[in-house]
Amino acid sequence: LAVLGGANAAALETPEGEFEVIQFRDAALTAPSTYVLSGLLRGQAGTEAAMCAPLAAGARFVLLDGAISEIGMSDAERGLARVWAYGPAPKPLDDVSYVRETRSFKGIGLRPFSPVHVKAARAAGGDIALTWTRRTRTGGDSWEGTDVPLGEESEAYEVDIVSGGVAIRTLSASTPAATYVAASQTADFGSTSFTTLTVRVVQISRAFGRGTIREATLNV
C-alpha cells in the first residue's frame, strides 16, 4: 500500500540522458552497498517513454527521498546555461572541494503526460473517429471527481497521422477526440480501404509545448 501511495521511488538515467522513474516494493541487501530491488512499478510519473529493456549496467540511480528537492527556477530561466556549484554543505562555496558545471534545464516537470486508451472507429461515410483519454501532471490522485484536473491553461492536442514512421498529416483538437475525414485519407493513402492506422497523440502545453507521445496502431 505504501508503494501504491508513492513510496520507494527512484530515477534511472538512460544513455540519452532521460530519466525513468520507478518504484520498488522490496529491497534485499545482497552485498555491501548492493541491493536487489523487486516488485517494480516502471515508467512512473509520465516517464514511460524513457523505459529501456534492458538498461545497461552502470546507469545512474537516484533515490527520490527527502534529500532531493526542486531547484526554484523561473520560466525565463528554462533552457538558459547556468553555472552550478556543488560540494559539502558545511564548507563555503569557494572551497576546493566544490565542483562547478554549466548546465541548462528544459523543465521536464512541465511536460504533459501522454494520453492513453487511443481508439478508432470508422463511420459509414468513411471518416475515422479518433478518441483517447488524457492524463494530468497535477492533482490526479483523488478518486472523488468525475475526471482528473486538466493541469494546463487550456486543453489542446495534436494527432499525427503516420506512414512509414513519418508524420504525413497533423490534426488539432481541443477535446480528447478528432476526426480523420475520408477526403484526407484519400489524399494521404490513395483510398480509404486501409484496415490499420498508426497515430501519435500528444497533449499541448503553453509552457512546454508538445508533451510525451502516445503512438498506437489501430484497426479501422
Backbone as CSV, one residue per row, in Angstrom:
resi,resn,N_x,N_y,N_z,CA_x,CA_y,CA_z,C_x,C_y,C_z
1,LEU,0.822,-1.206,0.000,0.000,0.000,0.000,0.855,1.256,0.000
2,ALA,1.994,1.205,0.702,2.887,2.370,0.727,3.434,2.660,-0.663
3,VAL,3.818,1.607,-1.389,4.331,1.809,-2.742,3.250,2.387,-3.645
4,LEU,2.041,1.855,-3.563,0.946,2.385,-4.370,0.623,3.823,-3.999
5,GLY,1.006,4.230,-2.789,0.829,5.613,-2.363,1.997,6.518,-2.701
6,GLY,3.010,5.983,-3.413,4.110,6.821,-3.891,5.456,6.557,-3.249
7,ALA,5.559,5.592,-2.327,6.816,5.346,-1.621,7.822,4.609,-2.506
8,ASN,9.079,4.623,-2.050,10.170,3.878,-2.694,10.333,4.254,-4.161
9,ALA,10.432,5.525,-4.437,10.620,5.996,-5.814,12.097,6.254,-6.079
10,ALA,12.502,6.013,-7.318,13.881,6.260,-7.733,13.883,6.629,-9.204
11,ALA,14.968,7.260,-9.650,15.116,7.653,-11.047,16.316,6.940,-11.648
12,LEU,16.134,6.397,-12.854,17.198,5.722,-13.588,17.503,6.516,-14.850
13,GLU,18.791,6.843,-15.062,19.177,7.633,-16.233,19.468,6.725,-17.422
14,THR,18.919,7.061,-18.577,19.163,6.310,-19.802,20.406,6.853,-20.505
15,PRO,20.945,6.108,-21.478,22.101,6.629,-22.216,21.829,7.952,-22.920
16,GLU,20.555,8.239,-23.222,20.207,9.505,-23.891,20.067,10.664,-22.914
17,GLY,20.236,10.405,-21.622,20.120,11.471,-20.639,18.721,11.675,-20.110
18,GLU,17.760,10.825,-20.515,16.411,10.883,-19.961,16.383,10.110,-18.639
19,PHE,15.337,10.331,-17.850,15.197,9.613,-16.584,13.860,8.886,-16.540
20,GLU,13.910,7.608,-16.205,12.708,6.846,-15.927,12.517,6.784,-14.415
21,VAL,11.316,7.060,-13.945,11.006,6.943,-12.526,10.408,5.566,-12.275
22,ILE,10.967,4.862,-11.309,10.455,3.553,-10.926,10.064,3.576,-9.452
23,GLN,9.343,2.567,-9.035,9.113,2.301,-7.609,9.395,0.825,-7.358
24,PHE,9.826,0.511,-6.144,10.133,-0.875,-5.813,9.461,-1.247,-4.501
25,ARG,8.986,-2.505,-4.437,8.323,-2.986,-3.230,9.321,-3.543,-2.222
26,ASP,10.330,-4.287,-2.734,11.287,-4.963,-1.855,12.713,-4.573,-2.220
27,ALA,13.563,-4.464,-1.199,14.993,-4.206,-1.390,15.757,-5.184,-0.502
28,ALA,16.495,-6.116,-1.135,17.247,-7.128,-0.387,18.732,-6.810,-0.467
29,LEU,19.370,-6.622,0.682,20.807,-6.372,0.748,21.538,-7.678,0.443
30,THR,22.302,-7.718,-0.658,22.980,-8.947,-1.078,24.493,-8.870,-0.940
31,ALA,25.038,-7.669,-0.789,26.472,-7.452,-0.617,26.628,-6.038,-0.084
32,PRO,27.823,-5.659,0.394,27.992,-4.286,0.874,27.566,-3.259,-0.179
33,SER,26.656,-2.386,0.205,26.147,-1.321,-0.682,25.511,-1.866,-1.956
34,THR,25.021,-3.093,-1.918,24.409,-3.701,-3.095,23.049,-4.277,-2.730
35,TYR,22.015,-3.834,-3.454,20.655,-4.296,-3.204,20.068,-4.896,-4.469
36,VAL,19.210,-5.880,-4.302,18.376,-6.378,-5.389,16.961,-5.853,-5.150
37,LEU,16.467,-5.081,-6.109,15.128,-4.490,-5.996,14.139,-5.344,-6.773
38,SER,12.964,-5.553,-6.210,11.935,-6.347,-6.884,10.561,-5.760,-6.588
39,GLY,9.559,-6.303,-7.264,8.220,-5.732,-7.154,8.189,-4.338,-7.751
40,LEU,8.699,-4.214,-8.991,8.884,-2.894,-9.604,7.607,-2.367,-10.259
41,LEU,7.410,-1.075,-10.151,6.472,-0.321,-10.979,7.324,0.579,-11.864
42,ARG,7.178,0.455,-13.174,8.064,1.188,-14.097,7.322,2.305,-14.821
43,GLY,8.090,3.239,-15.369,7.516,4.323,-16.159,6.568,5.197,-15.380
44,GLN,6.881,5.438,-14.105,6.004,6.239,-13.264,6.152,7.727,-13.586
45,ALA,5.152,8.507,-13.126,5.182,9.982,-13.274,5.362,10.412,-14.724
46,GLY,4.748,9.663,-15.643,4.788,10.068,-17.048,6.105,9.806,-17.743
47,THR,6.933,8.894,-17.216,8.259,8.657,-17.795,8.329,7.367,-18.603
48,GLU,7.197,6.846,-19.050,7.218,5.562,-19.757,8.031,5.618,-21.043
49,ALA,8.162,6.792,-21.656,8.933,6.901,-22.896,10.425,6.685,-22.664
50,ALA,10.884,6.787,-21.415,12.309,6.609,-21.102,12.638,5.178,-20.698
51,MET,11.679,4.273,-20.737,11.936,2.889,-20.332,12.876,2.209,-21.319
52,CYS,13.871,1.504,-20.793,14.792,0.715,-21.607,14.704,-0.741,-21.175
53,ALA,14.814,-1.644,-22.131,14.773,-3.078,-21.818,15.807,-3.789,-22.694
54,PRO,16.987,-4.119,-22.163,17.406,-3.791,-20.793,18.091,-2.429,-20.730
55,LEU,18.244,-1.919,-19.527,19.048,-0.725,-19.284,20.469,-1.185,-18.967
56,ALA,21.449,-0.605,-19.631,22.828,-1.057,-19.484,23.316,-0.910,-18.045
57,ALA,24.192,-1.832,-17.652,24.788,-1.765,-16.311,25.538,-0.451,-16.129
58,GLY,25.525,0.044,-14.904,26.234,1.280,-14.594,25.405,2.538,-14.733
59,ALA,24.110,2.403,-15.044,23.250,3.584,-15.176,23.130,4.299,-13.839
60,ARG,23.000,5.605,-13.898,22.851,6.399,-12.670,21.515,6.082,-12.000
61,PHE,21.567,5.893,-10.694,20.389,5.576,-9.886,20.274,6.638,-8.802
62,VAL,19.126,7.318,-8.758,18.920,8.388,-7.769,17.681,8.047,-6.951
63,LEU,17.860,7.823,-5.669,16.729,7.565,-4.786,15.980,8.869,-4.549
64,LEU,14.695,8.879,-4.833,13.893,10.099,-4.715,13.282,10.168,-3.319
65,ASP,14.134,10.477,-2.358,13.673,10.554,-0.972,13.697,12.013,-0.511
66,GLY,13.654,12.226,0.791,13.597,13.587,1.321,14.836,14.416,1.078
67,ALA,15.938,13.770,0.646,17.166,14.519,0.367,17.110,15.256,-0.961
68,ILE,16.128,14.930,-1.792,16.013,15.549,-3.115,14.947,16.642,-3.071
69,SER,15.287,17.799,-3.602,14.316,18.897,-3.680,14.469,19.612,-5.016
70,GLU,13.412,20.301,-5.427,13.450,21.030,-6.693,14.248,22.313,-6.561
71,ILE,14.913,22.682,-7.642,15.589,23.977,-7.707,14.560,25.010,-8.135
72,GLY,14.474,26.077,-7.413,13.495,27.111,-7.753,13.920,27.902,-8.970
73,MET,13.400,27.540,-10.144,13.732,28.231,-11.388,12.479,28.878,-11.957
74,SER,12.650,30.041,-12.531,11.535,30.720,-13.182,11.409,30.234,-14.621
75,ASP,10.260,30.522,-15.243,10.073,30.150,-16.642,11.146,30.770,-17.531
76,ALA,11.569,31.999,-17.195,12.562,32.692,-18.018,13.927,32.017,-17.972
77,GLU,14.194,31.211,-16.948,15.492,30.547,-16.819,15.552,29.195,-17.509
78,ARG,14.420,28.678,-17.950,14.414,27.382,-18.630,15.219,27.458,-19.920
79,GLY,16.116,26.495,-20.101,16.915,26.421,-21.312,18.143,27.296,-21.315
80,LEU,18.317,28.141,-20.310,19.487,29.016,-20.252,20.622,28.333,-19.506
81,ALA,21.835,28.497,-20.010,23.002,27.908,-19.360,23.296,28.656,-18.064
82,ARG,23.481,27.903,-17.001,23.808,28.469,-15.692,24.958,27.670,-15.083
83,VAL,25.782,28.337,-14.299,26.881,27.679,-13.614,26.371,27.192,-12.261
84,TRP,26.488,25.884,-12.027,26.028,25.264,-10.790,27.235,24.769,-9.998
85,ALA,27.241,25.060,-8.719,28.324,24.625,-7.834,27.760,23.649,-6.811
86,TYR,28.493,22.567,-6.557,28.028,21.601,-5.560,29.223,21.036,-4.799
87,GLY,28.962,20.757,-3.534,30.001,20.228,-2.664,29.474,20.032,-1.262
88,PRO,30.341,19.790,-0.285,29.912,19.558,1.099,29.208,20.786,1.678
89,ALA,28.011,20.582,2.222,27.209,21.701,2.717,27.910,22.527,3.805
90,PRO,28.677,21.921,4.724,29.289,22.745,5.779,30.386,23.683,5.287
91,LYS,30.883,23.455,4.054,32.012,24.246,3.572,31.533,25.381,2.670
92,PRO,32.302,26.464,2.578,31.900,27.609,1.742,32.011,27.281,0.257
93,LEU,31.315,28.075,-0.562,31.275,27.825,-1.995,32.646,27.934,-2.658
94,ASP,33.558,28.707,-2.082,34.881,28.860,-2.686,35.869,27.801,-2.222
95,ASP,35.401,26.796,-1.464,36.285,25.725,-1.015,36.681,24.851,-2.200
96,VAL,37.905,24.286,-2.156,38.408,23.498,-3.279,37.602,22.214,-3.502
97,SER,36.837,21.803,-2.514,36.037,20.583,-2.662,34.817,20.788,-3.555
98,TYR,34.458,22.037,-3.843,33.282,22.306,-4.666,33.610,22.142,-6.149
99,VAL,32.657,21.569,-6.881,32.769,21.375,-8.322,31.781,22.301,-9.011
100,ARG,32.172,22.857,-10.146,31.297,23.742,-10.916,31.058,23.163,-12.307
101,GLU,29.813,23.207,-12.728,29.427,22.738,-14.050,28.423,23.707,-14.659
102,THR,28.462,23.821,-15.980,27.492,24.645,-16.697,26.417,23.728,-17.267
103,ARG,25.198,23.939,-16.852,24.075,23.106,-17.284,22.880,23.987,-17.632
104,SER,22.015,23.454,-18.502,20.724,24.088,-18.781,19.647,23.034,-18.585
105,PHE,18.440,23.470,-18.197,17.353,22.552,-17.899,16.106,22.938,-18.683
106,LYS,15.414,21.920,-19.197,14.254,22.149,-20.068,12.939,22.250,-19.319
107,GLY,12.935,21.948,-18.041,11.676,21.990,-17.306,10.782,20.813,-17.624
108,ILE,11.343,19.592,-17.600,10.604,18.389,-17.964,9.368,18.199,-17.085
109,GLY,9.411,18.726,-15.863,8.258,18.600,-14.980,7.003,19.272,-15.515
110,LEU,7.159,20.145,-16.515,6.015,20.813,-17.131,5.484,20.065,-18.349
111,ARG,6.156,19.001,-18.751,5.753,18.273,-19.956,4.476,17.481,-19.708
112,PRO,3.447,17.656,-20.539,2.210,16.880,-20.366,2.457,15.388,-20.516
113,PHE,1.748,14.596,-19.725,1.825,13.146,-19.845,1.181,12.718,-21.167
114,SER,1.579,11.559,-21.646,0.973,11.046,-22.877,-0.465,10.621,-22.630
115,PRO,-1.359,10.836,-23.604,-2.717,10.305,-23.486,-2.696,8.778,-23.506
116,VAL,-3.807,8.163,-23.119,-3.918,6.699,-23.090,-5.242,6.281,-23.737
117,HIS,-5.415,4.964,-23.903,-6.658,4.378,-24.426,-7.059,5.009,-25.759
118,VAL,-6.096,5.054,-26.695,-6.384,5.595,-28.026,-7.224,4.585,-28.806
119,LYS,-8.330,5.064,-29.386,-9.251,4.189,-30.115,-9.629,4.826,-31.441
120,ALA,-10.077,3.989,-32.368,-10.522,4.471,-33.672,-11.765,3.705,-34.095
121,ALA,-12.670,4.403,-34.773,-13.890,3.774,-35.291,-14.240,4.434,-36.621
122,ARG,-14.457,3.623,-37.656,-14.788,4.176,-38.965,-16.299,4.344,-39.092
123,ALA,-16.703,5.516,-39.537,-18.125,5.804,-39.725,-18.580,5.319,-41.100
124,ALA,-19.893,5.356,-41.305,-20.460,4.856,-42.558,-19.924,5.617,-43.765
125,GLY,-19.673,6.893,-43.627,-19.178,7.694,-44.739,-17.687,7.574,-44.983
126,GLY,-16.990,6.807,-44.160,-15.557,6.611,-44.349,-14.684,7.392,-43.393
127,ASP,-15.253,8.407,-42.729,-14.466,9.161,-41.747,-14.035,8.245,-40.592
128,ILE,-12.898,8.545,-39.981,-12.415,7.779,-38.838,-12.464,8.672,-37.602
129,ALA,-13.222,8.243,-36.596,-13.317,8.976,-35.332,-12.228,8.457,-34.396
130,LEU,-11.354,9.339,-33.950,-10.262,9.002,-33.033,-10.589,9.554,-31.652
131,THR,-10.430,8.753,-30.635,-10.668,9.201,-29.254,-9.537,8.711,-28.369
132,TRP,-9.365,9.359,-27.228,-8.344,8.978,-26.262,-8.720,9.534,-24.900
133,THR,-7.951,9.163,-23.891,-8.164,9.655,-22.534,-6.917,10.411,-22.097
134,ARG,-7.094,11.621,-21.609,-5.935,12.401,-21.167,-5.552,12.025,-19.745
135,ARG,-4.326,12.356,-19.396,-3.848,12.232,-18.025,-3.487,13.626,-17.510
136,THR,-3.054,13.704,-16.267,-2.717,15.005,-15.703,-1.428,14.911,-14.901
137,ARG,-0.661,15.991,-14.902,0.575,16.059,-14.112,0.295,16.385,-12.654
138,THR,-0.851,17.034,-12.375,-1.104,17.552,-11.033,-2.506,17.175,-10.568
139,GLY,-2.628,16.873,-9.290,-3.933,16.673,-8.676,-4.720,15.486,-9.178
140,GLY,-4.030,14.452,-9.659,-4.754,13.337,-10.250,-4.929,12.136,-9.342
141,ASP,-4.623,12.265,-8.056,-4.666,11.103,-7.166,-6.045,10.822,-6.576
142,SER,-6.902,11.820,-6.526,-8.205,11.626,-5.898,-9.137,10.818,-6.796
143,TRP,-9.959,9.968,-6.156,-10.973,9.199,-6.867,-12.360,9.823,-6.724
144,GLU,-12.437,11.011,-6.134,-13.729,11.611,-5.828,-14.377,12.292,-7.031
145,GLY,-13.586,12.903,-7.893,-14.148,13.661,-9.006,-14.545,12.776,-10.177
146,THR,-15.196,13.375,-11.162,-15.602,12.638,-12.357,-14.464,12.517,-13.363
147,ASP,-13.454,13.394,-13.253,-12.299,13.357,-14.146,-11.134,14.015,-13.436
148,VAL,-9.921,13.744,-13.899,-8.754,14.376,-13.289,-8.672,15.831,-13.742
149,PRO,-8.025,16.709,-12.954,-7.889,18.108,-13.362,-7.124,18.223,-14.672
150,LEU,-7.373,19.295,-15.405,-6.712,19.496,-16.694,-5.202,19.672,-16.524
151,GLY,-4.774,20.471,-15.567,-3.351,20.669,-15.322,-2.667,21.606,-16.304
152,GLU,-3.408,22.171,-17.261,-2.852,23.119,-18.237,-3.785,24.325,-18.340
153,GLU,-3.300,25.396,-18.930,-4.122,26.605,-19.061,-5.331,26.359,-19.958
154,SER,-5.155,25.554,-20.981,-6.264,25.217,-21.877,-6.031,23.809,-22.404
155,GLU,-7.094,23.186,-22.896,-6.998,21.820,-23.385,-6.727,21.829,-24.888
156,ALA,-5.645,21.190,-25.290,-5.272,21.154,-26.703,-4.462,19.894,-26.983
157,TYR,-4.662,19.334,-28.196,-3.967,18.117,-28.600,-3.559,18.237,-30.061
158,GLU,-2.585,17.420,-30.434,-2.246,17.211,-31.837,-2.177,15.716,-32.088
159,VAL,-2.688,15.310,-33.249,-2.680,13.909,-33.656,-1.924,13.808,-34.973
160,ASP,-0.807,13.108,-34.973,-0.040,12.880,-36.191,-0.531,11.601,-36.861
161,ILE,-0.839,11.690,-38.132,-1.118,10.511,-38.942,0.227,10.030,-39.486
162,VAL,0.558,8.768,-39.238,1.908,8.262,-39.509,1.872,7.238,-40.633
163,SER,2.844,7.357,-41.545,3.031,6.380,-42.613,4.523,6.136,-42.773
164,GLY,4.935,4.887,-42.681,6.354,4.578,-42.813,7.213,5.226,-41.752
165,GLY,6.639,5.426,-40.558,7.380,6.033,-39.467,7.462,7.544,-39.528
166,VAL,6.807,8.160,-40.526,6.863,9.618,-40.712,5.460,10.202,-40.586
167,ALA,5.345,11.335,-39.886,4.057,12.023,-39.773,3.741,12.713,-41.097
168,ILE,2.619,12.343,-41.713,2.253,12.911,-43.010,1.113,13.916,-42.896
169,ARG,0.452,13.963,-41.750,-0.613,14.931,-41.522,-0.784,15.105,-40.019
170,THR,-1.129,16.322,-39.589,-1.356,16.591,-38.171,-2.738,17.197,-37.988
171,LEU,-3.541,16.570,-37.124,-4.859,17.069,-36.776,-4.778,17.775,-35.431
172,SER,-5.529,18.836,-35.252,-5.585,19.562,-33.988,-6.946,19.357,-33.345
173,ALA,-6.965,19.358,-32.004,-8.220,19.139,-31.285,-8.176,19.869,-29.954
174,SER,-9.360,20.268,-29.482,-9.478,20.917,-28.173,-10.228,20.039,-27.179
175,THR,-10.572,18.828,-27.600,-11.178,17.808,-26.739,-10.463,16.490,-27.038
176,PRO,-10.647,15.470,-26.213,-9.969,14.195,-26.472,-10.597,13.419,-27.627
177,ALA,-10.745,14.053,-28.768,-11.340,13.428,-29.939,-10.961,14.209,-31.185
178,ALA,-10.818,13.508,-32.294,-10.529,14.144,-33.579,-11.107,13.265,-34.680
179,THR,-11.363,13.874,-35.834,-11.913,13.138,-36.972,-10.944,13.216,-38.140
180,TYR,-10.566,12.048,-38.639,-9.729,11.939,-39.839,-10.673,11.685,-41.007
181,VAL,-10.978,12.751,-41.750,-12.046,12.672,-42.750,-11.607,11.850,-43.954
182,ALA,-12.606,11.321,-44.664,-12.341,10.431,-45.793,-11.524,11.121,-46.886
183,ALA,-11.806,12.400,-47.150,-11.066,13.104,-48.200,-9.575,13.196,-47.865
184,SER,-9.254,13.419,-46.599,-7.852,13.478,-46.191,-7.202,12.100,-46.277
185,GLN,-7.952,11.057,-45.947,-7.416,9.697,-46.065,-7.027,9.390,-47.508
186,THR,-7.903,9.763,-48.439,-7.626,9.516,-49.853,-6.411,10.311,-50.316
187,ALA,-6.302,11.542,-49.858,-5.150,12.365,-50.234,-3.849,11.790,-49.684
188,ASP,-3.922,11.188,-48.496,-2.703,10.684,-47.844,-2.323,9.279,-48.295
189,PHE,-3.340,8.405,-48.500,-3.070,6.992,-48.774,-3.615,6.497,-50.116
190,GLY,-4.263,7.372,-50.860,-4.786,6.977,-52.168,-6.183,6.409,-52.137
191,SER,-6.676,6.014,-50.958,-8.029,5.483,-50.817,-8.366,5.426,-49.332
192,THR,-9.567,4.927,-49.032,-9.965,4.731,-47.634,-10.047,3.239,-47.293
193,SER,-9.412,2.404,-48.106,-9.573,0.958,-47.947,-8.582,0.324,-46.966
194,PHE,-7.674,1.094,-46.401,-6.712,0.510,-45.456,-7.437,0.074,-44.183
195,THR,-6.870,-0.930,-43.515,-7.528,-1.504,-42.335,-6.791,-1.231,-41.023
196,THR,-5.597,-0.686,-41.095,-4.877,-0.278,-39.885,-4.368,1.143,-40.061
197,LEU,-4.249,1.850,-38.964,-3.810,3.240,-38.988,-2.921,3.489,-37.782
198,THR,-1.746,4.083,-38.016,-0.828,4.436,-36.932,-0.936,5.931,-36.653
199,VAL,-1.147,6.272,-35.388,-1.276,7.675,-34.987,-0.365,7.941,-33.794
200,ARG,-0.004,9.204,-33.625,0.722,9.672,-32.454,-0.071,10.825,-31.851
201,VAL,-0.485,10.669,-30.608,-1.321,11.661,-29.941,-0.507,12.338,-28.854
202,VAL,-0.545,13.671,-28.813,0.170,14.424,-27.780,-0.740,15.519,-27.226
203,GLN,-0.591,15.786,-25.946,-1.247,16.946,-25.355,-0.300,18.134,-25.453
204,ILE,-0.859,19.321,-25.651,-0.064,20.526,-25.847,-0.130,21.394,-24.597
205,SER,1.027,21.891,-24.174,1.120,22.801,-23.036,1.625,24.154,-23.499
206,ARG,1.014,25.221,-22.997,1.509,26.555,-23.340,2.944,26.734,-22.867
207,ALA,3.255,26.226,-21.684,4.574,26.428,-21.102,5.638,25.542,-21.741
208,PHE,5.271,24.298,-22.092,6.276,23.337,-22.554,6.196,23.043,-24.044
209,GLY,4.998,23.101,-24.602,4.810,22.694,-25.984,4.261,21.275,-26.048
210,ARG,4.748,20.487,-27.001,4.278,19.115,-27.162,4.693,18.253,-25.977
211,GLY,3.742,17.448,-25.503,4.020,16.537,-24.404,4.578,15.221,-24.902
212,THR,4.560,14.215,-24.035,5.038,12.891,-24.386,4.072,12.236,-25.370
213,ILE,4.640,11.591,-26.387,3.841,10.992,-27.448,3.269,9.650,-27.026
214,ARG,2.016,9.411,-27.407,1.415,8.078,-27.322,1.200,7.595,-28.759
215,GLU,1.971,6.586,-29.163,1.809,6.028,-30.510,0.983,4.756,-30.440
216,ALA,0.075,4.605,-31.393,-0.783,3.421,-31.409,-1.101,3.048,-32.849
217,THR,-1.103,1.757,-33.130,-1.551,1.242,-34.422,-2.920,0.612,-34.223
218,LEU,-3.914,1.145,-34.919,-5.309,0.829,-34.646,-5.948,0.118,-35.831
219,ASN,-6.874,-0.780,-35.536,-7.701,-1.373,-36.586,-8.849,-0.419,-36.891
220,VAL,-9.083,-0.189,-38.182,-10.143,0.754,-38.557,-11.088,0.099,-39.578
